[in-house]
């Protein structure tokens, strides 16, 4: 049976690590009958290892700044044609893009039907791979990411957590049961693979090993696990500063990125001094109540261990919950850290540029000196050639004069 595996995340569940792992181990996977294709499709601001982008992502015209449905459809059909061709050599093809999870709610609501039709036409079955994490944790992580990277969410990069939590359906898809049951109606419940995303739930405590297990493979020494760049989270004080910075319209994207990197550099110290949470366990429990029934249905439908989809969070024994407050007394310390780190980074950059400038000047001087030496040698060569030519002309001219005199005497 030919199988098209579509890994749809969800977002904030180690998707980057999975995509990097599959890309780094294409040859190993290929030997085992699995293709993780590197399509030529590229999207601004999105990683090249997300090879399933063509299934749901918009194509943005960089000059005009609009999306064209015709181009999107053409790319979608081109991608499926490439998938069809891959099945001539492989029994399994893997596509991955976490953006699909949000897109199928509305903009790409017919994606499952389109994929099923393509599979029936071209002779393969479509299976979804979905990782789920506690909705509260997912929402917090998504908000932090939105504040940290305003490029991907410029319109809402200054929103407070309170507003985000109240209006979360605009930004993240936390309706796990509704989304999965909709996919199951089209593709079949047996073709939906659901895994919990937590260190204790992942096989071997590793995202990569767990993903291989989903495919029916085992992690061995054949595989390479690269050190994936950590998607670092801003401390809550740093996040608040970044949220305010995002509201400065005069900042360029590169300047905004500079301040983000500075805030990331102080986040560990900030969190150590002020180890707080965004909301209490009680608040998190109230937030999770709205998903309780749906999560139970998901667990009953796709997990066979008899446990709940997620375990309710409780404060650690003997620990007091510290809930973050905007006017907390540690903000001043973090402002000092931020100011010093910003200036230090600028000084280091200035020093680096000065070194580069000095190196360029020395290189220029060396080039000029070398060029002058080459010119001097060229002039000397020309002078030598001129002298040789004069000598040659002298030597040639005298024999001809003598020969002319002899001829003149002979015939006179």
C-alpha positions as CSV (number, residue, x, y, z in Angstrom):
1,X,0.0,0.0,0.0
2,X,1.3,3.4,-1.0
3,X,1.0,6.0,1.9
4,X,1.3,9.7,1.8
5,X,2.0,10.9,5.4
6,X,1.0,14.5,6.0
7,X,2.6,15.8,9.3
8,X,0.5,18.8,10.3
9,X,2.2,19.7,13.6
10,X,0.4,21.0,15.5
11,X,2.5,24.2,15.9
12,X,4.7,24.4,18.9
13,X,5.2,20.6,19.1
14,X,8.8,20.2,17.9
15,X,7.9,20.4,14.2
16,X,11.2,22.2,13.3
17,X,13.2,19.4,14.9
18,X,11.2,16.7,13.0
19,X,11.6,18.6,9.7
20,X,15.3,19.1,10.2
21,X,15.7,15.4,11.1
22,X,13.9,14.2,8.0
23,X,15.8,16.5,5.8
24,X,19.2,15.5,7.3
25,X,18.4,11.8,6.9
26,X,16.8,11.8,3.4
27,X,19.2,9.1,2.2
28,X,18.6,6.8,5.2
29,X,14.8,7.2,5.0
30,X,15.0,6.6,1.2
31,X,16.8,3.2,1.8
32,X,13.9,2.2,4.0
33,X,11.3,3.2,1.4
34,X,10.4,6.7,2.7
35,X,10.8,9.9,0.6
36,X,11.1,13.2,2.3
37,X,11.2,15.3,-0.9
38,X,12.9,18.7,-1.2
39,X,10.6,20.5,-3.6
40,X,11.7,23.7,-5.4
41,X,8.9,25.7,-3.8
42,X,10.1,28.5,-1.6
43,X,8.2,30.9,0.7
44,X,9.4,34.1,2.2
45,X,10.2,33.8,5.9
46,X,9.5,30.0,6.1
47,X,12.0,27.2,6.4
48,X,13.0,25.2,3.4
49,X,12.6,21.9,5.3
50,X,8.8,22.5,5.5
51,X,8.2,20.6,2.3
52,X,4.4,20.5,2.7
53,X,4.1,24.3,2.4
54,X,2.5,24.0,-1.1
55,X,-0.5,22.2,0.4
56,X,-1.9,25.3,2.3
57,X,0.4,28.3,2.3
58,X,-0.3,31.5,0.5
59,X,2.0,32.7,-2.3
60,X,2.8,36.4,-1.7
61,X,3.9,38.6,-4.6
62,X,6.9,40.4,-3.1
63,X,6.5,43.5,-5.3
64,X,2.7,44.0,-5.4
65,X,2.1,42.4,-2.0
66,X,-1.0,40.3,-2.9
67,X,-1.9,36.6,-3.2
68,X,-3.1,35.0,-6.4
69,X,-5.4,32.0,-6.2
70,X,-4.3,30.8,-9.7
71,X,-0.7,30.5,-8.7
72,X,-1.5,28.8,-5.5
73,X,-3.7,26.2,-7.3
74,X,-1.0,25.7,-10.0
75,X,1.6,25.1,-7.3
76,X,-0.7,22.7,-5.4
77,X,-1.3,20.7,-8.6
78,X,2.4,20.7,-9.4
79,X,3.3,19.4,-6.0
80,X,0.8,16.6,-6.1
81,X,2.1,15.6,-9.5
82,X,5.6,15.4,-8.0
83,X,4.2,13.2,-5.2
84,X,2.7,10.9,-7.8
85,X,6.0,10.6,-9.5
86,X,7.8,9.8,-6.2
87,X,5.4,6.9,-5.6
88,X,7.0,5.2,-8.7
89,X,10.1,4.7,-6.6
90,X,8.9,4.8,-3.0
91,X,6.1,3.2,-1.0
92,X,5.9,6.1,1.4
93,X,6.1,9.9,0.9
94,X,6.3,12.3,3.9
95,X,5.1,16.0,3.8
96,X,5.3,18.3,6.7
97,X,4.0,21.8,7.5
98,X,2.5,22.9,10.7
99,X,0.6,25.8,9.0
100,X,-1.9,23.3,7.6
101,X,-3.4,22.9,11.1
102,X,-4.7,26.4,11.1
103,X,-5.4,26.7,7.4
104,X,-7.9,23.8,7.3
105,X,-10.2,25.7,9.6
106,X,-11.3,28.1,6.9
107,X,-9.0,29.1,4.0
108,X,-8.1,25.5,3.0
109,X,-11.2,23.8,4.4
110,X,-11.4,21.5,1.4
111,X,-7.8,20.3,1.6
112,X,-8.7,16.8,3.0
113,X,-11.2,16.2,0.2
114,X,-8.6,17.3,-2.4
115,X,-6.0,15.1,-1.0
116,X,-8.3,12.1,-0.8
117,X,-9.3,12.6,-4.4
118,X,-5.7,12.8,-5.5
119,X,-4.9,9.6,-3.5
120,X,-7.8,7.7,-5.1
121,X,-6.8,8.9,-8.5
122,X,-3.1,8.2,-8.2
123,X,-3.2,5.1,-6.0
124,X,-2.2,6.0,-2.5
125,X,-3.7,6.5,1.0
126,X,-3.4,9.7,2.9
127,X,-2.6,9.5,6.6
128,X,-2.3,12.5,9.0
129,X,0.3,12.7,11.8
130,X,-0.7,15.1,14.6
131,X,1.0,16.0,17.8
132,X,-1.1,17.6,20.5
133,X,0.0,19.6,23.6
134,X,-2.0,21.0,26.4
135,X,-4.0,23.9,24.9
136,X,-3.0,26.3,27.7
137,X,0.7,25.6,27.1
138,X,0.2,25.9,23.4
139,X,-1.6,29.3,23.7
140,X,1.1,30.7,25.9
141,X,3.9,29.5,23.6
142,X,2.0,30.9,20.6
143,X,1.6,34.3,22.2
144,X,5.3,34.5,23.2
145,X,6.2,33.6,19.6
146,X,3.9,36.3,18.3
147,X,5.5,38.9,20.4
148,X,9.0,37.7,19.8
149,X,8.7,37.6,16.0
150,X,6.4,40.4,14.9
151,X,7.4,39.8,11.2
152,X,5.0,36.8,11.2
153,X,2.2,38.6,13.1
154,X,2.8,42.3,12.6
155,X,-0.9,43.3,13.1
156,X,-1.1,41.8,16.5
157,X,2.4,42.0,17.8
158,X,1.5,44.4,20.6
159,X,-1.4,42.5,22.1
160,X,-1.3,41.7,25.8
161,X,-1.7,38.1,27.0
162,X,-5.1,39.0,28.6
163,X,-6.5,40.0,25.2
164,X,-4.8,37.1,23.4
165,X,-6.3,34.6,25.8
166,X,-9.8,36.1,25.3
167,X,-9.6,36.2,21.5
168,X,-7.3,33.1,20.9
169,X,-9.5,31.6,18.1
170,X,-8.2,34.3,15.8
171,X,-4.6,33.2,16.2
172,X,-4.5,29.5,17.1
173,X,-6.5,26.4,16.5
174,X,-7.2,24.8,19.9
175,X,-10.3,22.9,18.8
176,X,-8.6,19.5,18.6
177,X,-11.7,17.3,18.5
178,X,-13.5,19.4,15.9
179,X,-10.5,19.6,13.6
180,X,-9.6,15.9,13.9
181,X,-13.2,14.6,13.6
182,X,-13.6,16.7,10.5
183,X,-10.5,15.1,9.0
184,X,-11.6,11.6,10.1
185,X,-14.9,12.1,8.3
186,X,-13.1,12.5,5.0
187,X,-9.9,10.4,5.4
188,X,-11.1,7.8,7.9
189,X,-10.5,7.6,11.6
190,X,-8.0,4.8,11.1
191,X,-5.8,7.2,9.0
192,X,-5.4,9.8,11.7
193,X,-2.4,9.2,13.9
194,X,-2.5,11.2,17.2
195,X,0.4,11.5,19.6
196,X,0.8,13.5,22.9
197,X,3.5,16.1,22.9
198,X,5.4,16.0,26.2
199,X,8.8,14.6,27.2
200,X,7.2,11.8,29.2
201,X,4.9,10.8,26.3
202,X,7.4,10.8,23.5
203,X,9.2,7.6,22.8
204,X,12.7,7.8,24.3
205,X,11.8,11.3,25.4
206,X,12.8,12.5,21.9
207,X,10.7,14.0,19.1
208,X,12.8,12.4,16.4
209,X,12.6,8.9,17.8
210,X,8.9,9.2,18.4
211,X,8.3,10.3,14.8
212,X,10.2,7.3,13.5
213,X,8.1,5.1,15.7
214,X,5.0,6.6,14.0
215,X,6.4,5.5,10.7
216,X,7.1,2.0,12.0
217,X,10.9,2.7,12.1
218,X,13.5,2.4,14.9
219,X,16.1,5.0,15.7
220,X,19.6,3.5,15.1
221,X,23.1,4.8,14.6
222,X,22.3,5.2,10.9
223,X,20.5,8.4,11.6
224,X,22.0,11.8,12.2
225,X,20.4,14.1,14.8
226,X,21.7,17.6,14.3
227,X,21.6,20.1,17.0
228,X,18.5,22.0,16.1
229,X,18.5,25.7,16.9
230,X,16.4,26.1,20.1
231,X,13.3,28.2,19.7
232,X,14.1,30.2,22.8
233,X,11.3,31.8,24.8
234,X,11.5,35.3,26.1
235,X,11.1,35.7,29.9
236,X,7.8,37.4,30.8
237,X,9.5,40.7,31.7
238,X,11.5,40.6,28.4
239,X,8.3,39.7,26.5
240,X,6.5,42.8,28.0
241,X,9.5,45.0,26.9
242,X,9.4,43.4,23.4
243,X,5.6,43.9,23.2
244,X,6.1,47.7,23.8
245,X,9.0,47.8,21.4
246,X,6.8,46.3,18.7
247,X,4.6,49.3,18.9
248,X,7.3,51.7,17.8
249,X,6.4,52.4,14.2
250,X,9.8,54.0,13.4
251,X,11.7,50.8,14.0
252,X,12.9,48.8,11.0
253,X,12.6,45.1,11.0
254,X,16.4,44.7,11.4
255,X,16.3,47.1,14.4
256,X,13.4,45.1,15.9
257,X,15.4,41.9,15.4
258,X,18.4,43.5,17.2
259,X,16.3,44.3,20.3
260,X,14.8,40.8,20.2
261,X,18.2,39.2,20.3
262,X,19.3,41.4,23.2
263,X,16.1,40.5,25.1
264,X,16.8,36.8,24.5
265,X,20.3,37.2,25.8
266,X,19.0,38.5,29.2
267,X,16.0,36.1,29.4
268,X,17.7,33.4,31.4
269,X,18.9,35.8,34.0
270,X,15.5,37.4,34.1
271,X,13.7,34.1,34.6
272,X,16.1,33.0,37.4
273,X,15.6,36.2,39.3
274,X,11.8,36.2,38.8
275,X,10.7,32.6,38.3
276,X,7.0,33.4,37.6
277,X,4.2,31.9,35.5
278,X,1.8,33.7,33.2
279,X,-1.3,32.3,35.0
280,X,-1.9,30.2,38.0
281,X,-2.8,26.5,37.9
282,X,-6.3,27.5,38.8
283,X,-6.6,29.9,35.9
284,X,-5.1,27.3,33.6
285,X,-7.6,24.7,34.8
286,X,-10.5,27.2,34.1
287,X,-9.2,27.8,30.6
288,X,-8.9,24.1,30.0
289,X,-12.5,23.4,31.1
290,X,-13.8,24.5,27.7
291,X,-11.8,21.7,26.0
292,X,-12.4,19.0,28.5
293,X,-15.2,17.2,26.6
294,X,-13.4,17.4,23.2
295,X,-10.1,16.2,24.7
296,X,-11.9,13.2,26.3
297,X,-13.3,12.3,22.8
298,X,-9.9,12.6,21.2
299,X,-8.3,10.3,23.9
300,X,-11.2,7.8,23.5
301,X,-10.9,7.8,19.7
302,X,-7.2,7.7,19.1
303,X,-5.3,6.8,22.3
304,X,-5.5,3.3,23.7
305,X,-4.0,3.8,27.2
306,X,-7.2,4.7,28.9
307,X,-5.8,8.0,30.3
308,X,-6.8,11.5,29.7
309,X,-5.4,13.5,26.8
310,X,-3.6,15.8,29.2
311,X,-2.9,15.7,32.9
312,X,-4.2,18.5,34.9
313,X,-1.5,20.9,36.2
314,X,-0.9,21.2,39.9
315,X,1.5,23.3,41.9
316,X,4.7,21.5,42.9
317,X,4.5,20.3,46.6
318,X,5.7,23.0,48.9
319,X,6.1,25.6,46.2
320,X,4.2,28.9,46.0
321,X,3.0,30.0,42.6
322,X,4.3,33.3,41.5
323,X,2.0,34.8,38.9
324,X,3.6,37.5,36.7
325,X,2.5,41.1,37.3
326,X,3.2,43.9,34.9
327,X,4.4,46.2,37.7
328,X,6.6,43.6,39.4
329,X,9.7,44.9,41.3
330,X,12.1,42.9,39.1
331,X,11.2,44.9,36.0
332,X,13.7,47.6,36.9
333,X,16.5,45.1,37.1
334,X,15.6,43.7,33.7
335,X,15.5,47.2,32.3
336,X,19.1,47.7,33.5
337,X,20.1,44.4,32.0
338,X,18.5,45.3,28.7
339,X,20.1,48.8,28.6
340,X,23.6,47.5,29.4
341,X,23.3,44.5,27.1
342,X,22.0,46.7,24.2
343,X,24.9,49.2,24.6
344,X,27.4,46.4,25.0
345,X,26.2,44.7,21.8
346,X,26.4,48.0,20.0
347,X,29.9,48.6,21.2
348,X,31.0,45.1,20.1
349,X,29.4,45.7,16.7
350,X,31.2,49.1,16.4
351,X,34.5,47.4,17.3
352,X,33.9,44.7,14.8
353,X,33.1,47.2,12.1
354,X,36.2,49.2,12.9
355,X,38.3,46.0,12.6
356,X,36.7,45.2,9.3
357,X,37.2,48.8,8.1
358,X,40.9,48.7,9.2
359,X,41.4,45.4,7.4
360,X,39.9,46.8,4.3
361,X,42.1,49.9,4.5
362,X,45.2,47.7,4.9
363,X,44.0,45.6,2.1
364,X,43.5,48.7,0.0
365,X,47.0,50.0,0.9
366,X,48.5,46.6,0.1
367,X,46.6,46.6,-3.2
368,X,47.7,50.1,-4.0
369,X,51.3,49.3,-3.2
370,X,51.2,46.2,-5.3
371,X,49.6,48.1,-8.1
372,X,52.3,50.8,-8.0
373,X,55.0,48.1,-8.0
374,X,53.4,46.4,-11.0
375,X,53.2,49.7,-12.8
376,X,56.8,50.4,-12.0
377,X,57.8,47.0,-13.4
378,X,55.7,47.6,-16.5
379,X,57.4,51.0,-17.1
380,X,60.8,49.4,-16.6
381,X,59.9,46.7,-19.1
382,X,58.7,49.3,-21.6
383,X,61.9,51.3,-21.2
384,X,64.0,48.1,-21.7
385,X,62.0,47.2,-24.8
386,X,62.4,50.7,-26.2
387,X,66.2,50.5,-25.6
388,X,66.4,47.1,-27.3
389,X,64.4,48.5,-30.3
390,X,66.7,51.4,-30.7
391,X,69.8,49.1,-30.6
392,X,68.1,46.8,-33.1
393,X,67.4,49.7,-35.4
394,X,71.0,50.9,-35.1
395,X,72.3,47.4,-35.9
396,X,69.9,47.0,-38.8
397,X,70.4,50.4,-40.3
398,X,74.2,50.3,-40.6
399,X,74.4,47.0,-42.6
400,X,71.8,48.4,-45.1
401,X,73.8,51.6,-45.5
402,X,77.0,49.6,-46.2
403,X,75.2,47.3,-48.7
404,X,73.7,50.3,-50.4
405,X,77.1,51.9,-50.8
406,X,78.6,48.7,-52.3
407,X,75.7,48.5,-54.8
408,X,76.2,52.1,-55.7
409,X,79.9,51.7,-56.3
410,X,79.4,48.5,-58.4
411,X,76.9,50.0,-60.8
412,X,78.4,53.5,-61.1
